């Protein structure tokens, strides 16, 4: 399974916020529902509803190595990174061993 984070940080107030991610960041307007790899989701607006689950069934996720996905319910805006840190660590490990 992927090594997606289990913690979220809620930020409120006015002004700008800075956050880092791996790869480029892009914004997507969600009107209805959307599914994204959990390792790529960086931030989302409070109007967004999220539900994290396995990409497939328990057996297909276990045997295929697929990780978690986030099912998103809009409307609202989400911020995603173009790469995942688990993808980077997997690539590095494949070249080390």
N, CA, C and O atoms as CSV, one atom per row, in Angstrom:
chain,resi,resn,atom,element,x,y,z
A,1,UNK,N,N,0.835,-1.177,0.000
A,1,UNK,CA,C,0.000,0.000,0.000
A,1,UNK,C,C,0.878,1.237,0.000
A,1,UNK,O,O,2.033,1.185,0.422
A,2,UNK,N,N,0.335,2.343,-0.471
A,2,UNK,CA,C,1.079,3.592,-0.473
A,2,UNK,C,C,1.301,4.108,0.933
A,2,UNK,O,O,0.704,3.625,1.894
A,3,UNK,N,N,2.161,5.088,1.032
A,3,UNK,CA,C,2.465,5.661,2.346
A,3,UNK,C,C,1.849,7.049,2.447
A,3,UNK,O,O,2.556,8.015,2.734
A,4,UNK,N,N,0.569,7.164,2.222
A,4,UNK,CA,C,-0.104,8.444,2.284
A,4,UNK,C,C,-0.203,8.889,3.733
A,4,UNK,O,O,-0.292,8.069,4.647
A,5,UNK,N,N,-0.185,10.203,3.928
A,5,UNK,CA,C,-0.256,10.754,5.276
A,5,UNK,C,C,-1.609,10.532,5.920
A,5,UNK,O,O,-2.626,10.404,5.240
A,6,UNK,N,N,-1.604,10.489,7.226
A,6,UNK,CA,C,-2.837,10.263,7.971
A,6,UNK,C,C,-3.320,11.520,8.676
A,6,UNK,O,O,-4.370,11.498,9.319
A,7,UNK,N,N,-2.578,12.612,8.571
A,7,UNK,CA,C,-2.905,13.819,9.307
A,7,UNK,C,C,-3.281,14.947,8.364
A,7,UNK,O,O,-2.780,15.046,7.244
A,8,UNK,N,N,-4.180,15.796,8.850
A,8,UNK,CA,C,-4.582,16.985,8.109
A,8,UNK,C,C,-4.452,18.187,9.026
A,8,UNK,O,O,-4.572,18.065,10.245
A,9,UNK,N,N,-4.207,19.335,8.441
A,9,UNK,CA,C,-4.081,20.582,9.177
A,9,UNK,C,C,-5.148,21.538,8.671
A,9,UNK,O,O,-5.250,21.787,7.470
A,10,UNK,N,N,-5.943,22.074,9.590
A,10,UNK,CA,C,-6.969,23.039,9.202
A,10,UNK,C,C,-6.421,24.442,9.437
A,10,UNK,O,O,-5.934,24.761,10.522
A,11,UNK,N,N,-6.510,25.269,8.404
A,11,UNK,CA,C,-6.014,26.640,8.478
A,11,UNK,C,C,-7.191,27.578,8.251
A,11,UNK,O,O,-7.931,27.424,7.280
A,12,UNK,N,N,-7.366,28.552,9.146
A,12,UNK,CA,C,-8.446,29.532,9.004
A,12,UNK,C,C,-7.871,30.935,9.148
A,12,UNK,O,O,-6.755,31.116,9.635
A,13,UNK,N,N,-8.641,31.915,8.723
A,13,UNK,CA,C,-8.214,33.307,8.850
A,13,UNK,C,C,-8.104,33.968,7.491
A,13,UNK,O,O,-8.514,33.412,6.473
A,14,UNK,N,N,-7.542,35.166,7.495
A,14,UNK,CA,C,-7.354,35.905,6.251
A,14,UNK,C,C,-5.872,35.985,5.931
A,14,UNK,O,O,-5.024,35.856,6.814
A,15,UNK,N,N,-5.576,36.195,4.678
A,15,UNK,CA,C,-4.181,36.305,4.262
A,15,UNK,C,C,-3.784,35.158,3.364
A,15,UNK,O,O,-4.618,34.391,2.885
A,16,UNK,N,N,-2.486,35.064,3.150
A,16,UNK,CA,C,-1.951,34.027,2.265
A,16,UNK,C,C,-1.353,32.894,3.077
A,16,UNK,O,O,-0.905,33.084,4.207
A,17,UNK,N,N,-1.354,31.718,2.481
A,17,UNK,CA,C,-0.736,30.553,3.114
A,17,UNK,C,C,0.258,29.949,2.122
A,17,UNK,O,O,0.009,29.903,0.917
A,18,UNK,N,N,1.362,29.500,2.645
A,18,UNK,CA,C,2.388,28.837,1.842
A,18,UNK,C,C,2.423,27.377,2.227
A,18,UNK,O,O,2.360,27.041,3.410
A,19,UNK,N,N,2.523,26.514,1.250
A,19,UNK,CA,C,2.697,25.096,1.534
A,19,UNK,C,C,3.573,24.495,0.455
A,19,UNK,O,O,3.594,24.958,-0.685
A,20,UNK,N,N,4.293,23.460,0.834
A,20,UNK,CA,C,5.191,22.801,-0.102
A,20,UNK,C,C,4.618,21.477,-0.561
A,20,UNK,O,O,3.807,20.853,0.125
A,21,UNK,N,N,5.053,21.068,-1.726
A,21,UNK,CA,C,4.622,19.789,-2.253
A,21,UNK,C,C,5.705,19.249,-3.171
A,21,UNK,O,O,6.691,19.933,-3.443
A,22,UNK,N,N,5.528,18.056,-3.636
A,22,UNK,CA,C,6.486,17.413,-4.521
A,22,UNK,C,C,5.968,17.507,-5.949
A,22,UNK,O,O,4.873,17.030,-6.247
A,23,UNK,N,N,6.744,18.115,-6.824
A,23,UNK,CA,C,6.312,18.315,-8.201
A,23,UNK,C,C,5.582,19.640,-8.334
A,23,UNK,O,O,5.633,20.482,-7.438
A,24,UNK,N,N,4.910,19.814,-9.446
A,24,UNK,CA,C,4.132,21.027,-9.661
A,24,UNK,C,C,2.806,20.949,-8.934
A,24,UNK,O,O,2.350,19.865,-8.570
A,25,UNK,N,N,2.189,22.100,-8.725
A,25,UNK,CA,C,0.882,22.121,-8.069
A,25,UNK,C,C,-0.136,22.689,-9.055
A,25,UNK,O,O,0.151,23.638,-9.784
A,26,UNK,N,N,-1.306,22.106,-9.065
A,26,UNK,CA,C,-2.357,22.626,-9.926
A,26,UNK,C,C,-3.680,22.601,-9.185
A,26,UNK,O,O,-3.891,21.817,-8.260
A,27,UNK,N,N,-4.565,23.487,-9.623
A,27,UNK,CA,C,-5.860,23.690,-8.985
A,27,UNK,C,C,-6.940,23.113,-9.888
A,27,UNK,O,O,-6.889,23.253,-11.110
A,28,UNK,N,N,-7.919,22.463,-9.266
A,28,UNK,CA,C,-9.045,21.910,-10.034
A,28,UNK,C,C,-10.341,22.306,-9.338
A,28,UNK,O,O,-10.503,22.113,-8.133
A,29,UNK,N,N,-11.247,22.856,-10.113
A,29,UNK,CA,C,-12.586,23.183,-9.616
A,29,UNK,C,C,-13.444,21.923,-9.695
A,29,UNK,O,O,-13.580,21.325,-10.762
A,30,UNK,N,N,-14.011,21.530,-8.580
A,30,UNK,CA,C,-14.852,20.334,-8.518
A,30,UNK,C,C,-16.306,20.773,-8.382
A,30,UNK,O,O,-16.650,21.524,-7.469
A,31,UNK,N,N,-17.148,20.309,-9.281
A,31,UNK,CA,C,-18.568,20.636,-9.217
A,31,UNK,C,C,-19.387,19.499,-8.616
A,31,UNK,O,O,-20.367,19.744,-7.912
A,32,UNK,N,N,-18.995,18.269,-8.889
A,32,UNK,CA,C,-19.778,17.128,-8.427
A,32,UNK,C,C,-18.879,16.171,-7.658
A,32,UNK,O,O,-18.568,16.435,-6.497
A,33,UNK,N,N,-18.455,15.077,-8.261
A,33,UNK,CA,C,-17.574,14.120,-7.591
A,33,UNK,C,C,-16.304,13.928,-8.412
A,33,UNK,O,O,-16.293,14.126,-9.627
A,34,UNK,N,N,-15.235,13.539,-7.720
A,34,UNK,CA,C,-13.929,13.363,-8.349
A,34,UNK,C,C,-13.139,12.393,-7.485
A,34,UNK,O,O,-13.266,12.408,-6.261
A,35,UNK,N,N,-12.330,11.553,-8.108
A,35,UNK,CA,C,-11.491,10.602,-7.371
A,35,UNK,C,C,-10.038,10.916,-7.685
A,35,UNK,O,O,-9.666,11.065,-8.849
A,36,UNK,N,N,-9.214,11.016,-6.643
A,36,UNK,CA,C,-7.801,11.342,-6.809
A,36,UNK,C,C,-6.968,10.411,-5.925
A,36,UNK,O,O,-7.407,10.019,-4.844
A,37,UNK,N,N,-5.773,10.064,-6.385
A,37,UNK,CA,C,-4.836,9.295,-5.568
A,37,UNK,C,C,-4.520,10.125,-4.330
A,37,UNK,O,O,-4.152,11.294,-4.451
A,38,UNK,N,N,-4.657,9.547,-3.155
A,38,UNK,CA,C,-4.482,10.292,-1.912
A,38,UNK,C,C,-3.098,10.916,-1.784
A,38,UNK,O,O,-2.945,11.940,-1.118
A,39,UNK,N,N,-2.096,10.320,-2.405
A,39,UNK,CA,C,-0.751,10.867,-2.347
A,39,UNK,C,C,-0.576,12.144,-3.145
A,39,UNK,O,O,0.449,12.813,-3.020
A,40,UNK,N,N,-1.567,12.496,-3.970
A,40,UNK,CA,C,-1.473,13.702,-4.795
A,40,UNK,C,C,-2.292,14.868,-4.253
A,40,UNK,O,O,-2.096,16.001,-4.692
A,41,UNK,N,N,-3.191,14.627,-3.325
A,41,UNK,CA,C,-4.034,15.694,-2.782
A,41,UNK,C,C,-3.238,16.501,-1.762
A,41,UNK,O,O,-2.698,15.941,-0.808
A,42,UNK,N,N,-3.166,17.821,-1.963
A,42,UNK,CA,C,-2.402,18.697,-1.071
A,42,UNK,C,C,-3.329,19.486,-0.156
A,42,UNK,O,O,-3.108,19.540,1.054
A,43,UNK,N,N,-4.367,20.100,-0.725
A,43,UNK,CA,C,-5.264,20.946,0.067
A,43,UNK,C,C,-6.627,21.005,-0.615
A,43,UNK,O,O,-6.773,20.661,-1.788
A,44,UNK,N,N,-7.626,21.455,0.159
A,44,UNK,CA,C,-8.967,21.607,-0.395
A,44,UNK,C,C,-9.734,22.626,0.433
A,44,UNK,O,O,-9.415,22.866,1.597
A,45,UNK,N,N,-10.745,23.219,-0.181
A,45,UNK,CA,C,-11.576,24.206,0.497
A,45,UNK,C,C,-12.525,23.522,1.477
A,45,UNK,O,O,-12.821,22.337,1.327
A,46,UNK,N,N,-13.005,24.266,2.485
A,46,UNK,CA,C,-13.908,23.669,3.488
A,46,UNK,C,C,-15.214,23.140,2.913
A,46,UNK,O,O,-15.850,22.280,3.523
A,47,UNK,N,N,-15.624,23.637,1.756
A,47,UNK,CA,C,-16.882,23.176,1.152
A,47,UNK,C,C,-16.765,21.778,0.556
A,47,UNK,O,O,-17.775,21.164,0.213
A,48,UNK,N,N,-15.554,21.278,0.433
A,48,UNK,CA,C,-15.304,19.960,-0.161
A,48,UNK,C,C,-15.526,18.865,0.880
A,48,UNK,O,O,-15.064,18.971,2.016
A,49,UNK,N,N,-16.230,17.827,0.482
A,49,UNK,CA,C,-16.366,16.636,1.319
A,49,UNK,C,C,-15.397,15.573,0.828
A,49,UNK,O,O,-15.256,15.373,-0.379
A,50,UNK,N,N,-14.729,14.889,1.751
A,50,UNK,CA,C,-13.781,13.857,1.327
A,50,UNK,C,C,-14.048,12.544,2.050
A,50,UNK,O,O,-14.527,12.515,3.183
A,51,UNK,N,N,-13.722,11.467,1.357
A,51,UNK,CA,C,-13.816,10.130,1.926
A,51,UNK,C,C,-12.642,9.328,1.376
A,51,UNK,O,O,-12.500,9.185,0.162
A,52,UNK,N,N,-11.805,8.806,2.264
A,52,UNK,CA,C,-10.614,8.057,1.860
A,52,UNK,C,C,-10.922,6.570,1.911
A,52,UNK,O,O,-11.534,6.086,2.863
A,53,UNK,N,N,-10.499,5.854,0.890
A,53,UNK,CA,C,-10.713,4.415,0.835
A,53,UNK,C,C,-9.673,3.750,-0.043
A,53,UNK,O,O,-8.810,4.419,-0.611
A,54,UNK,N,N,-9.756,2.446,-0.152
A,54,UNK,CA,C,-8.829,1.707,-1.004
A,54,UNK,C,C,-9.198,1.899,-2.470
A,54,UNK,O,O,-10.363,2.090,-2.818
A,55,UNK,N,N,-8.179,1.842,-3.317
A,55,UNK,CA,C,-8.394,2.046,-4.750
A,55,UNK,C,C,-9.319,0.981,-5.323
A,55,UNK,O,O,-10.163,1.283,-6.168
A,56,UNK,N,N,-9.171,-0.248,-4.877
A,56,UNK,CA,C,-10.025,-1.349,-5.320
A,56,UNK,C,C,-10.549,-2.064,-4.093
A,56,UNK,O,O,-10.624,-1.485,-3.009
A,57,UNK,N,N,-10.907,-3.313,-4.265
A,57,UNK,CA,C,-11.284,-4.120,-3.115
A,57,UNK,C,C,-10.058,-4.442,-2.279
A,57,UNK,O,O,-8.934,-4.143,-2.684
A,58,UNK,N,N,-10.259,-5.038,-1.137
A,58,UNK,CA,C,-9.143,-5.329,-0.236
A,58,UNK,C,C,-8.118,-6.261,-0.887
A,58,UNK,O,O,-6.915,-6.068,-0.713
A,59,UNK,N,N,-8.573,-7.258,-1.627
A,59,UNK,CA,C,-7.634,-8.195,-2.258
A,59,UNK,C,C,-6.916,-7.561,-3.443
A,59,UNK,O,O,-5.705,-7.725,-3.591
A,60,UNK,N,N,-7.651,-6.838,-4.288
A,60,UNK,CA,C,-6.993,-6.221,-5.449
A,60,UNK,C,C,-6.014,-5.144,-5.012
A,60,UNK,O,O,-4.960,-4.994,-5.630
A,61,UNK,N,N,-6.329,-4.389,-3.964
A,61,UNK,CA,C,-5.402,-3.371,-3.468
A,61,UNK,C,C,-4.155,-4.008,-2.877
A,61,UNK,O,O,-3.047,-3.506,-3.066
A,62,UNK,N,N,-4.333,-5.110,-2.165
A,62,UNK,CA,C,-3.191,-5.781,-1.542
A,62,UNK,C,C,-2.255,-6.376,-2.589
A,62,UNK,O,O,-1.040,-6.191,-2.517
A,63,UNK,N,N,-2.814,-7.085,-3.553
A,63,UNK,CA,C,-1.981,-7.780,-4.531
A,63,UNK,C,C,-1.449,-6.873,-5.638
A,63,UNK,O,O,-0.406,-7.173,-6.220
A,64,UNK,N,N,-2.128,-5.785,-5.941
A,64,UNK,CA,C,-1.653,-4.894,-7.006
A,64,UNK,C,C,-0.718,-3.818,-6.483
A,64,UNK,O,O,0.000,-3.194,-7.265
A,65,UNK,N,N,-0.710,-3.588,-5.165
A,65,UNK,CA,C,0.132,-2.540,-4.595
A,65,UNK,C,C,-0.493,-1.159,-4.687
A,65,UNK,O,O,0.153,-0.164,-4.359
A,66,UNK,N,N,-1.748,-1.087,-5.131
A,66,UNK,CA,C,-2.416,0.206,-5.198
A,66,UNK,C,C,-2.628,0.728,-3.791
A,66,UNK,O,O,-2.798,-0.046,-2.849
A,67,UNK,N,N,-2.617,2.031,-3.655
A,67,UNK,CA,C,-2.762,2.642,-2.347
A,67,UNK,C,C,-4.167,3.131,-2.083
A,67,UNK,O,O,-5.149,2.484,-2.446
A,68,UNK,N,N,-4.247,4.278,-1.448
A,68,UNK,CA,C,-5.520,4.864,-1.081
A,68,UNK,C,C,-5.941,5.908,-2.105
A,68,UNK,O,O,-5.109,6.565,-2.731
A,69,UNK,N,N,-7.238,6.041,-2.257
A,69,UNK,CA,C,-7.785,7.106,-3.090
A,69,UNK,C,C,-8.701,7.961,-2.230
A,69,UNK,O,O,-9.239,7.509,-1.219
A,70,UNK,N,N,-8.865,9.204,-2.654
A,70,UNK,CA,C,-9.769,10.116,-1.974
A,70,UNK,C,C,-10.923,10.420,-2.912
A,70,UNK,O,O,-10.726,10.898,-4.030
A,71,UNK,N,N,-12.122,10.138,-2.444
A,71,UNK,CA,C,-13.323,10.471,-3.205
A,71,UNK,C,C,-13.780,11.843,-2.727
A,71,UNK,O,O,-14.056,12.049,-1.545
A,72,UNK,N,N,-13.851,12.766,-3.663
A,72,UNK,CA,C,-14.116,14.166,-3.344
A,72,UNK,C,C,-15.502,14.539,-3.839
A,72,UNK,O,O,-15.898,14.173,-4.946
A,73,UNK,N,N,-16.236,15.273,-3.008
A,73,UNK,CA,C,-17.579,15.752,-3.360
A,73,UNK,C,C,-17.555,17.272,-3.321
A,73,UNK,O,O,-17.248,17.867,-2.288
A,74,UNK,N,N,-17.882,17.907,-4.457
A,74,UNK,CA,C,-17.874,19.364,-4.556
A,74,UNK,C,C,-19.217,19.960,-4.201
A,74,UNK,O,O,-20.099,19.249,-3.720
A,75,UNK,N,N,-19.388,21.228,-4.422
A,75,UNK,CA,C,-18.498,22.098,-5.181
A,75,UNK,C,C,-17.368,22.657,-4.326
A,75,UNK,O,O,-17.465,22.735,-3.101
A,76,UNK,N,N,-16.308,23.037,-4.999
A,76,UNK,CA,C,-15.163,23.646,-4.334
A,76,UNK,C,C,-13.896,23.446,-5.124
A,76,UNK,O,O,-13.909,22.898,-6.227
A,77,UNK,N,N,-12.807,23.896,-4.549
A,77,UNK,CA,C,-11.507,23.864,-5.221
A,77,UNK,C,C,-10.566,22.934,-4.466
A,77,UNK,O,O,-10.511,22.953,-3.236
A,78,UNK,N,N,-9.816,22.110,-5.225
A,78,UNK,CA,C,-8.791,21.259,-4.625
A,78,UNK,C,C,-7.436,21.613,-5.234
A,78,UNK,O,O,-7.353,22.124,-6.351
A,79,UNK,N,N,-6.385,21.333,-4.480
A,79,UNK,CA,C,-5.011,21.580,-4.916
A,79,UNK,C,C,-4.288,20.241,-4.922
A,79,UNK,O,O,-4.285,19.522,-3.923
A,80,UNK,N,N,-3.673,19.913,-6.060
A,80,UNK,CA,C,-3.006,18.618,-6.197
A,80,UNK,C,C,-1.564,18.814,-6.632
A,80,UNK,O,O,-1.228,19.785,-7.310
A,81,UNK,N,N,-0.717,17.868,-6.227
A,81,UNK,CA,C,0.670,17.872,-6.687
A,81,UNK,C,C,0.813,16.887,-7.840
A,81,UNK,O,O,0.127,15.867,-7.893
A,82,UNK,N,N,1.717,17.211,-8.764
A,82,UNK,CA,C,1.851,16.397,-9.970
A,82,UNK,C,C,2.602,15.094,-9.726
A,82,UNK,O,O,2.526,14.175,-10.541
A,83,UNK,N,N,3.320,15.006,-8.624
A,83,UNK,CA,C,4.055,13.785,-8.292
A,83,UNK,C,C,3.758,13.408,-6.852
A,83,UNK,O,O,3.258,14.221,-6.074
A,84,UNK,N,N,4.073,12.159,-6.502
A,84,UNK,CA,C,3.879,11.735,-5.117
A,84,UNK,C,C,5.215,11.325,-4.519
A,84,UNK,O,O,6.084,10.805,-5.219
A,85,UNK,N,N,5.374,11.560,-3.231
A,85,UNK,CA,C,6.619,11.184,-2.558
A,85,UNK,C,C,6.782,9.674,-2.515
A,85,UNK,O,O,7.909,9.180,-2.534
A,86,UNK,N,N,5.682,8.929,-2.457
A,86,UNK,CA,C,5.807,7.462,-2.456
A,86,UNK,C,C,6.326,6.973,-3.806
A,86,UNK,O,O,7.048,5.978,-3.863
A,87,UNK,N,N,5.967,7.658,-4.891
A,87,UNK,CA,C,6.510,7.309,-6.202
A,87,UNK,C,C,8.007,7.558,-6.275
A,87,UNK,O,O,8.746,6.768,-6.862
A,88,UNK,N,N,8.452,8.659,-5.678
A,88,UNK,CA,C,9.884,8.970,-5.647
A,88,UNK,C,C,10.654,7.942,-4.832
A,88,UNK,O,O,11.692,7.453,-5.276
A,89,UNK,N,N,10.160,7.609,-3.650
A,89,UNK,CA,C,10.875,6.635,-2.815
A,89,UNK,C,C,10.895,5.262,-3.476
A,89,UNK,O,O,11.884,4.539,-3.361
A,90,UNK,N,N,9.826,4.893,-4.161
A,90,UNK,CA,C,9.815,3.617,-4.883
A,90,UNK,C,C,10.844,3.591,-5.993
A,90,UNK,O,O,11.513,2.578,-6.199
A,91,UNK,N,N,10.979,4.707,-6.718
A,91,UNK,CA,C,11.962,4.793,-7.797
A,91,UNK,C,C,13.377,4.725,-7.232
A,91,UNK,O,O,14.229,4.028,-7.783
A,92,UNK,N,N,13.638,5.440,-6.140
A,92,UNK,CA,C,14.971,5.418,-5.516
A,92,UNK,C,C,15.302,4.018,-5.028
A,92,UNK,O,O,16.403,3.522,-5.269
A,93,UNK,N,N,14.365,3.376,-4.344
A,93,UNK,CA,C,14.605,2.019,-3.830
A,93,UNK,C,C,14.888,1.025,-4.947
A,93,UNK,O,O,15.706,0.121,-4.779
A,94,UNK,N,N,14.223,1.184,-6.081
A,94,UNK,CA,C,14.454,0.246,-7.185
A,94,UNK,C,C,15.859,0.385,-7.764
A,94,UNK,O,O,16.374,-0.557,-8.366
A,95,UNK,N,N,16.473,1.531,-7.590
A,95,UNK,CA,C,17.824,1.746,-8.100
A,95,UNK,C,C,18.905,1.452,-7.058
A,95,UNK,O,O,20.085,1.359,-7.398
A,96,UNK,N,N,18.511,1.307,-5.807
A,96,UNK,CA,C,19.485,1.020,-4.751
A,96,UNK,C,C,19.680,-0.468,-4.520
A,96,UNK,O,O,20.775,-0.900,-4.160
A,97,UNK,N,N,18.650,-1.244,-4.719
A,97,UNK,CA,C,18.721,-2.669,-4.371
A,97,UNK,C,C,18.664,-3.461,-5.602
A,97,UNK,O,O,18.709,-4.690,-5.547
